[in-house]
Amino acid sequence: MKPKLILGIIAIVGFTSLLMINLGNSISTYTDFETAATMSGAHVPGTWDNTKEYGFSRETMSFSFYMADESGEVRKVIYPRPKPNNFEEADRLVVIGEMRDGVFYANDMLMKCPSKYNDADPADYAGESEWINASEG
């Protein structure tokens, strides 16, 4: 085999290995606050604890609130951006970041808002379904 071919194969294997290592480090599973304390980056799902104080601080330019994870543990979360518009309506939150000194510092936050169709009466949409069925035939 030619030396250039061998060098090319080694380079491809090396770059592929680096790609797989970086991809593996970037994939994160959902966890709770207790486990997040041992990780450098974590996705913690939970719900907003509206019995505790929350708000935006002009001094630190961050939004802070309390969140209960899926195991029921409540921790303070600091989010370095303004409060999202639909924060109070969210059914579920997922904060992405790291735990430091008992406080979760979120780099990003995802919100699951309630669907307008959850409590809808199917009779309200009867005309739409008939129209859809009529176009199928």
N, C-alpha and C positions, 0 to 999 in steps of 0.2 A: 504494500500500500504506500501511496505517496505521503510524504510528511505533511503536506498542506491538507490533505483529506483527514488525516489523523487529528491534526490541530483543529480543524473545523468541527469534527465530531466531539472533541473534548470541550470546545467552546459552547456548542449547542447543549450538551449535557450540563455544563456548569451554569449557563443562563437559565435553563429549565429548572434546575435545582434551586437556584436563588428565587425564581418566580414562585415556586411551590412553597418555599419557606415563608416568604412574605405574605402570600395568600393565606396560609395557615394561621399566621399571627394576626391577620386582620379580621378573620372570622370570629365572631363572638356570639356566645349563646346567652340566653336570658338567665339571670341569676338573682340572688337576693342581696340585701345590704351587707349581711355578715360575710358572704363569700366575696363580694366586691371589694371588701377591705384588703383582701390578699392578692387582688389582681391590679394590673396597671391600667386596664380599660375594661369596662363592663357595661352591659345593657341591663338595666334594672326596671322591670315593669311594676306598676302599682297604681294606686289611686291617690288623688290629692286629699289631704286631711284639712278640710275646711273649718275645723274647730280651732286651729292654731293660726297665728298671724302670718300674713304674707304681704309682699309688696316690692316695689322697685326702690333701690337705694341710689340716690344721686351721687353720693360719695364714692361708692364702689362701682357705680354704673352696672348694677346687676339686679336681677329679680330673684328673690328668695322665697321659698315656701316649704311646707312640710309634706312629705309623702309617705304613705304606708306601702311597703312592698307586699308581695303575695303571701309572705309568711306572717304578716301583721306588724312587723317592726317599722316604727316611724322614725324617720331621720330628716334633718334639714337638708334641703337641696339648694344650691346656689347656681343660677343660670346666668351667664354673662351677657345676656341680651334683654331687651324689654319683654314684658309679659305678653305672650301671644294673645291675639284677639279673642279666640274661643277657648281660653284656658278654663274658665268656670264651667263651660258646658261639656268638657271632656269626660267621657266615661272611664277612660284608662289612659295612663301616661307611661311612656318608656323614656327614661333618662339614660343618656350615654355619656360616660365619663369615668371618674375615679373617686375613691373615698380617701379623704385626708382628715385625720384628727376627728373622726366621728361625723364629719360633714361630707356630703356627696357633692362634688364639683362637676356639674354637667356641661359638656361641650356642645351637646345637641339634645333636643327633646322632640319626641314624637307624641302626637295626641290622637286618640281614637274618639271621635265625636259620635253622639247617638245618631242613628239613621232616622230620617223622617218617615220611613216606611215601617218601623218597628211596631208602632201602635196604630197603624192605618187600618181602616175597615176595608176589606176586599171589595165590598159593594161600591165604594167610591171609585174604583178603577174598572168597573164592569164594562163601561163603554170603550175604554182603551183596549181591554182584552178582546172584546168582540171585533173591534177594528183590526187588531193583529190577526185574529183567527180568520177573518174574512179575506185578508190578503194572502193567507196560506192556501186557500182553496182555489 
